[in-house]
Amino acid sequence: MFDGMDYVYEVYLEKSFSAAAKKLFISQPALSAAVKKVEKQLGITIFDRSTNPISLTQAGRVCIESVEQMRALQHNMLNQLNDLSEMKSGNVTVSGENFISSFILPEIILRFMNTYSGINIELVESHTHDLKNQLLDEKVDILVAHDFDPELFVSYPLSDETLLLSVPVNNPINRHFADKALPDSYFATGQYLEKDCPTVDLLEFADEDFLVLKKGNDMFTRTMQLCDNAGFAPKVKIYSDQLMTAYNMSRAGLGLTIVTDNLMRAVHGTSKCCIYKISGENTKRKLSIGYKKKRYPSRAMEAFVQCAMEVYKIK
């Protein structure tokens, strides 16, 4: 690879010379000179500097695609060499959206690090859609998320999640459903999973303000699907990036939002909210761990998957 190509790739990722320079801890003039040197060596212009943010030229796209292929080959080579070291060294890049990284991954990572102390863990957090693209580009090794495409990924189910409705406790609509609000004890005992557990029809809440995660989040798609199934389009008051943010806004009285049973167990209670089980279809989603299909899964990756399955008691 040409000297300076790492600089080129960082500018591509950041879409800005100044942002890339800060990340690389060099001056912007030095970075610009390094990139121009690569362009001169290759005899092409990699970046269209007239756009904002800067973009790739056609030749630049070919260049970056080649760089990513070489990085993937190098990554796979290192994985295979690390396997020969019998798990005494190596790296695994694990990813998940914010809630998963905060409440699902810590126990799995702890189990893995206690067993394989020589393997370094790098954690990447973002939206599920973005992380699946990073998984395909082999920028991350493993993802914990929902709904993996079997044509593109190898995945292993960890648990089912139940989608629930969170309503601020001071919302007058709760008076109509007092006998259907789920008590805290249901989440500790799993009683909310019983067939005779009371449910509500989302259509009853069609006139209320909803708090919805932004596009790119799995929960955005789920919320829109649930409301569509109930026969209405939600009145969205605020779009948020994270599930915890939407839930805390609901607790503050800003509106209704869709949450999960994993979240309710994580927060240990339904303070300031009434939680309802939703009737109808598509109220379940499967939490899984996966990686890109048709790539070399290192022993460290396989060991991390195994640790995750052990945590969820799947053997």
C-alpha positions in Angstrom: 0.0 0.0 0.0 1.3 3.5 -0.8 2.6 5.6 2.1 0.0 8.0 3.2 -3.0 5.8 2.2 -4.1 5.6 5.9 -4.3 9.3 5.8 -6.4 9.1 2.6 -8.8 6.6 4.3 -9.2 8.7 7.4 -10.2 11.7 5.3 -12.7 9.5 3.5 -14.2 8.3 6.8 -14.4 11.8 8.3 -15.4 13.6 5.0 -13.2 16.5 6.2 -9.5 17.3 6.1 -9.8 19.3 9.4 -11.7 16.5 11.2 -9.3 13.8 10.0 -6.3 15.9 11.0 -7.6 16.3 14.5 -8.2 12.5 14.7 -4.7 11.8 13.4 -3.1 14.4 15.6 -1.4 16.2 12.7 -1.8 19.6 11.2 -4.3 20.1 8.4 -1.6 21.4 6.0 0.5 18.3 6.7 -2.4 16.0 6.0 -3.3 17.8 2.8 0.3 17.5 1.6 0.3 13.8 2.4 -2.9 13.2 0.5 -1.7 15.2 -2.5 1.5 13.1 -2.5 -0.6 9.9 -2.8 -2.7 11.5 -5.6 0.5 12.4 -7.4 1.9 8.9 -7.0 -1.3 7.3 -8.3 -1.8 9.9 -11.0 -5.4 10.6 -10.0 -7.5 13.0 -8.0 -9.1 11.0 -5.1 -11.3 13.8 -3.5 -13.6 16.3 -5.0 -12.7 19.3 -2.8 -15.4 21.5 -4.3 -18.2 19.7 -2.5 -19.3 20.1 1.1 -18.6 17.7 2.7 -15.8 16.6 0.4 -16.6 13.5 -1.7 -14.8 10.9 -3.7 -14.2 11.2 -7.4 -14.9 8.1 -9.6 -11.2 7.2 -9.4 -11.3 7.8 -5.6 -14.1 5.3 -5.2 -12.0 2.7 -6.9 -9.1 3.6 -4.7 -11.1 3.4 -1.4 -12.7 0.1 -2.5 -9.3 -1.4 -3.0 -8.1 0.0 0.3 -11.0 -1.7 2.1 -10.4 -5.0 0.3 -6.7 -4.9 1.4 -7.7 -4.0 5.0 -10.1 -6.9 5.1 -7.4 -9.3 3.8 -5.0 -8.0 6.4 -7.6 -8.3 9.1 -8.3 -11.9 8.2 -4.6 -12.7 8.0 -4.1 -11.3 11.5 -7.1 -13.3 12.8 -5.6 -16.5 11.4 -2.2 -15.7 12.9 -3.8 -14.9 16.2 -5.5 -18.3 16.1 -2.1 -19.9 15.9 -1.2 -18.2 19.1 -3.9 -20.3 20.9 -6.0 -17.3 22.0 -3.1 -15.7 23.9 -3.3 -12.5 21.9 -5.6 -10.9 19.4 -8.5 -8.4 19.0 -12.2 -8.6 18.6 -14.3 -5.6 17.6 -17.8 -6.0 19.1 -20.7 -3.7 18.3 -24.2 -2.8 19.3 -26.6 0.1 19.6 -26.5 2.2 22.7 -29.0 0.2 24.8 -27.4 -3.2 23.9 -23.9 -1.8 24.6 -25.1 -0.5 28.0 -27.2 -3.3 29.3 -26.6 -6.5 27.2 -22.9 -6.6 26.2 -21.2 -5.8 29.6 -22.0 -9.3 31.1 -20.9 -11.0 27.9 -17.7 -9.0 27.6 -16.9 -9.7 31.3 -17.3 -13.4 30.9 -15.2 -13.3 27.7 -12.4 -11.2 29.3 -12.3 -13.4 32.4 -11.8 -16.5 30.2 -9.5 -15.0 27.5 -7.5 -12.2 29.2 -5.1 -11.9 26.3 -7.7 -10.9 23.7 -8.4 -7.2 23.4 -12.0 -6.0 23.0 -12.9 -2.9 21.0 -16.5 -1.6 21.4 -18.3 0.2 18.6 -21.7 1.9 19.2 -24.1 3.2 16.5 -27.4 2.6 14.9 -28.2 -1.0 13.9 -28.4 -0.1 10.2 -25.0 1.6 10.2 -23.5 -1.3 12.2 -24.7 -3.9 9.8 -23.0 -2.0 7.0 -19.8 -1.9 9.1 -20.2 -5.7 9.6 -20.4 -6.3 5.9 -17.4 -4.0 5.3 -15.6 -6.0 8.1 -14.9 -2.8 10.0 -16.5 -4.6 13.0 -16.3 -8.4 13.8 -19.4 -9.1 15.8 -22.8 -7.4 16.2 -25.5 -8.0 18.8 -28.8 -6.8 17.2 -32.1 -7.9 15.7 -33.2 -9.5 12.4 -30.1 -10.6 10.6 -30.4 -11.3 6.9 -29.4 -15.1 6.6 -28.2 -14.4 3.1 -25.6 -11.9 4.4 -24.9 -12.9 8.0 -24.3 -15.9 10.3 -26.3 -15.3 13.4 -27.2 -17.1 16.7 -30.4 -16.3 18.6 -29.9 -15.2 22.2 -33.4 -14.3 23.4 -36.9 -13.1 22.4 -37.8 -9.5 23.3 -41.4 -8.4 24.0 -42.4 -4.9 22.8 -44.4 -2.9 25.3 -46.1 0.5 25.5 -44.9 3.1 28.0 -47.3 5.9 29.0 -46.5 8.7 31.4 -48.2 8.0 34.7 -49.9 11.4 34.8 -51.6 10.9 31.4 -55.4 10.9 31.9 -55.8 8.0 29.4 -54.4 5.6 32.0 -57.8 5.9 33.9 -59.3 3.7 31.2 -56.8 1.0 31.5 -56.1 0.8 35.3 -56.6 -2.9 35.4 -54.2 -3.5 32.5 -51.0 -1.7 33.6 -48.3 -4.2 34.4 -46.8 -4.1 37.9 -43.1 -4.2 38.5 -43.3 -7.8 39.8 -44.4 -9.1 36.4 -40.9 -8.3 34.9 -39.1 -10.2 37.6 -41.3 -13.2 37.4 -42.0 -13.2 33.7 -45.8 -13.1 34.4 -46.2 -10.6 31.5 -45.5 -13.5 29.1 -48.5 -15.5 30.3 -51.3 -15.9 27.8 -53.9 -14.5 30.2 -51.8 -11.3 30.9 -54.0 -8.3 30.0 -53.2 -6.4 26.8 -54.2 -3.1 25.2 -55.0 -2.2 21.6 -52.7 0.5 20.3 -55.6 2.1 18.4 -56.9 3.3 21.8 -53.8 5.6 22.0 -54.0 6.9 18.4 -54.7 10.5 19.5 -51.7 10.6 21.9 -48.2 12.1 21.2 -45.6 9.5 20.5 -41.8 9.5 21.0 -40.2 7.5 18.2 -36.6 6.5 17.5 -35.1 8.0 14.3 -34.9 6.1 11.0 -32.1 3.6 11.0 -33.1 2.2 14.3 -34.8 -1.1 14.4 -37.4 0.3 16.9 -38.4 3.0 14.4 -39.5 0.3 12.0 -41.1 -1.7 14.7 -43.1 1.3 16.1 -44.4 2.3 12.7 -45.3 -1.3 11.9 -47.2 -1.7 15.2 -49.1 1.5 14.7 -49.9 0.6 11.0 -51.2 -2.8 12.1 -53.5 -1.0 14.6 -54.8 1.2 11.8 -53.2 4.6 12.4 -50.0 6.7 11.9 -48.5 8.0 15.1 -48.4 11.7 15.9 -44.7 11.9 16.6 -43.7 14.6 19.0 -40.0 13.9 19.2 -37.6 11.6 17.3 -34.7 10.4 19.5 -31.5 8.4 18.8 -31.7 6.0 21.7 -34.3 3.8 23.4 -33.2 4.9 26.8 -33.7 8.6 25.8 -37.2 7.9 24.5 -38.1 6.0 27.7 -36.8 8.8 30.0 -38.7 11.4 27.9 -41.8 9.2 28.4 -41.1 9.2 32.2 -40.9 13.0 32.1 -44.4 13.1 30.6 -43.5 14.1 27.1 -45.4 11.2 25.4 -45.8 7.5 24.7 -43.1 5.3 23.4 -42.5 1.6 22.6 -40.0 -0.1 25.0 -38.9 -3.7 25.6 -39.0 -6.1 28.4 -35.2 -6.1 28.5 -35.3 -2.4 29.1 -37.9 -2.8 31.9 -35.7 -5.4 33.6 -32.7 -3.2 33.2 -34.2 -0.1 34.9 -35.7 -2.2 37.7 -39.2 -0.7 37.7 -41.9 1.3 36.0 -41.5 4.5 38.0 -43.4 7.5 36.5 -44.8 5.3 33.7 -47.6 2.8 33.1 -46.4 -0.1 31.1 -48.9 -2.1 28.9 -48.6 -5.3 27.0 -49.7 -4.7 23.4 -52.2 -6.9 21.6 -51.9 -8.1 18.0 -49.0 -9.3 15.9 -45.3 -8.2 15.6 -44.9 -7.6 19.3 -41.8 -9.8 19.5 -38.3 -9.5 18.1 -35.3 -11.7 18.5 -32.1 -10.6 19.9 -29.2 -12.3 18.2 -25.4 -12.2 17.8 -23.9 -12.4 14.4 -21.1 -11.8 11.9 -20.6 -11.5 8.2 -21.2 -14.6 6.1 -18.3 -15.9 3.9 -15.6 -14.4 6.0 -13.0 -16.1 8.2 -14.4 -16.3 11.8 -11.4 -16.2 14.1 -11.3 -18.4 17.2 -11.7 -15.2 19.3 -14.9 -14.4 17.4 -16.3 -17.9 17.9 -15.3 -17.8 21.5 -17.2 -14.5 22.0 -20.3 -15.9 20.4 -20.0 -18.9 22.7 -19.7 -16.7 25.8 -22.8 -14.8 24.7 -24.8 -18.0 24.3 -23.6 -19.2 27.7 -24.7 -16.0 29.3 -28.1 -16.6 27.8 -28.0 -20.2 28.8 -28.1 -21.5 25.2 -25.8 -24.5 24.6 
